[in-house]
Every structure is written in C-alpha cells, then in structure tokens.
Amino acid sequence: MNSKQAIPQTIDDYIAGCAEAVRPLLEKIRTTIRKAAHKAEEAISYQMPTFKLHGNLVHFMTHAKHIGFYPTPSGITAFQDELAKYASAKGSVQFPLDKPIPYALIGKIVKFRVKENLERPAAKTKKKPKSKL
C-alpha cells in the first residue's frame, strides 16, 4: 500500500492498492483464510485486511519485503515451532516475499483462531457456581 493512497474501505480496495506483483499472494492468503473460516466477515481494521468472527480473527498486511500476518498472540504461541523460521513478535509473523508463503500453515492457524473465538463467547456465558456461605 502506498501511504499517499486513500484508506481502503474493503479488502478488494486494499489489494487493488498494492503492488501488482504481490496481489496474487494477498488473494491466495485471503482465499486460504476464507476456506478456513467460511463464516468470518471481511473488514478493514487498523487499515489492514481483517477477518472477524466473534471479534477479530486475523489480519494481514503487505510491507516492502514481507507480508505481515497477525493471528493474535495466542495464534503465534500455539504454532511457535512451525513459525520458528520466520521473524515474529507477540501477535505477528513476517512471511518474506522472496520465500514461499506457507498457505497450509496460515490455514491451520486460522482454524485454531476460529475455534478459539467460538469458545470465547461460550466461556463468557457460563455462570460461575454460587458460593454457599
């Protein structure tokens, strides 16, 4: 994305504003996420393509030399061994543009995040047992 461009309103807008060479990679990431989270809604959040399902699921974003993938800290922690060869931080991982993008791994992480987000509302609605004093 060029910083002088308007803030995208849709993922289509975001991808259209990216370098032509990276667009197929972004479309394949988008397709991978859709397959793993078919009920998720697309959005732009934090100026990034975002998928939401009971809250933010994952984000992704292109940079000069990598694609950033943001599956929250739990998504990074759960797959830390498989992500070890990539630069990562608390809630993000960088997939270099000069290396193959691990689409299958992205799909696994998204499925993990779907399960996590679907369990979260259920956990919030469980009532704590009343103490008998």
C-alpha positions in Angstrom: 0.0 0.0 0.0 1.2 3.4 -0.8 0.9 5.8 2.1 -0.5 8.5 -0.2 -3.5 6.4 -1.2 -6.9 6.7 0.4 -7.6 4.4 3.3 -9.2 1.3 1.8 -12.8 0.5 2.7 -12.7 -3.1 1.6 -10.2 -5.9 1.2 -10.7 -5.6 -2.6 -9.7 -1.9 -2.3 -6.7 -2.8 -0.2 -5.4 -5.4 -2.6 -6.0 -3.2 -5.6 -3.8 -0.5 -4.0 -0.9 -2.9 -3.5 2.0 -3.6 -5.9 0.8 -5.8 -8.8 3.5 -8.4 -8.0 2.1 -9.0 -4.5 -1.6 -9.0 -5.4 -1.8 -12.8 -6.2 -0.1 -13.6 -2.9 -2.6 -11.5 -1.0 -5.5 -13.0 -2.9 -4.3 -16.5 -2.1 -3.9 -15.6 1.6 -7.5 -14.2 1.5 -8.8 -17.4 -0.1 -6.9 -19.5 2.4 -8.5 -17.6 5.3 -11.9 -17.8 3.7 -11.7 -21.6 3.4 -10.6 -22.0 7.0 -13.1 -19.5 8.3 -16.0 -19.6 5.9 -18.4 -17.8 8.3 -16.0 -15.0 9.1 -16.7 -11.5 7.8 -14.3 -9.4 5.9 -13.4 -5.9 7.1 -10.7 -3.3 7.2 -9.4 -2.8 10.8 -6.3 -0.9 11.7 -6.1 -0.1 7.9 -5.5 -3.9 7.3 -7.5 -6.6 5.8 -9.2 -8.3 8.7 -11.4 -11.3 9.2 -13.9 -11.2 12.1 -15.8 -14.0 13.8 -17.0 -13.1 17.3 -14.3 -10.4 17.3 -11.0 -10.0 15.3 -9.8 -13.3 14.0 -6.7 -12.5 11.9 -5.3 -9.5 10.0 -2.7 -9.4 7.2 -0.8 -6.6 5.5 1.9 -6.2 2.9 5.2 -4.5 3.6 8.2 -3.8 1.4 9.9 -7.1 1.9 7.3 -9.3 3.7 3.6 -9.9 4.3 2.7 -9.5 7.9 0.2 -11.9 9.4 -1.5 -11.1 12.7 -3.3 -14.0 14.3 -3.1 -12.5 17.9 -0.5 -13.7 20.5 -2.3 -17.0 21.1 -2.1 -17.9 17.4 1.7 -17.3 17.4 2.2 -19.2 20.7 0.2 -22.2 19.5 2.3 -22.6 16.4 5.6 -21.3 17.7 7.5 -24.4 16.5 6.2 -24.1 12.9 6.7 -20.4 12.9 10.3 -20.5 14.3 11.9 -19.9 10.9 10.1 -16.6 10.5 10.6 -13.3 12.2 7.8 -12.9 14.7 6.6 -10.8 17.6 3.9 -11.1 20.3 1.0 -11.3 17.9 2.5 -11.2 14.4 4.7 -13.1 12.0 6.5 -12.0 8.9 6.5 -14.1 5.7 9.3 -12.8 3.4 8.2 -12.1 -0.2 11.3 -13.9 -1.5 10.3 -17.2 0.1 7.2 -19.4 -0.5 4.2 -18.3 1.6 3.1 -21.1 4.0 -0.6 -21.2 3.0 -1.3 -24.5 4.7 0.2 -23.2 8.0 -1.9 -20.0 7.6 -5.0 -22.2 7.2 -4.1 -24.2 10.4 -3.6 -21.0 12.4 -6.9 -19.6 11.2 -8.8 -22.8 12.1 -7.2 -22.6 15.6 -8.3 -18.9 15.9 -11.9 -19.8 14.8 -12.1 -22.5 17.4 -10.7 -20.1 20.0 -13.1 -17.3 19.1 -16.1 -19.6 19.0 -15.2 -20.9 22.5 -14.8 -17.4 23.9 -18.5 -16.4 23.9 -19.4 -19.7 25.4 -16.9 -19.2 28.2 -18.3 -15.8 28.9 -21.9 -17.1 29.2 -21.1 -19.9 31.6 -22.3 -18.9 35.0 -20.0 -19.3 38.0 -21.3 -21.5 40.7 -22.7 -19.5 43.6 -20.8 -20.0 46.8 -22.7 -21.3 49.7 -21.8 -19.2 52.7 
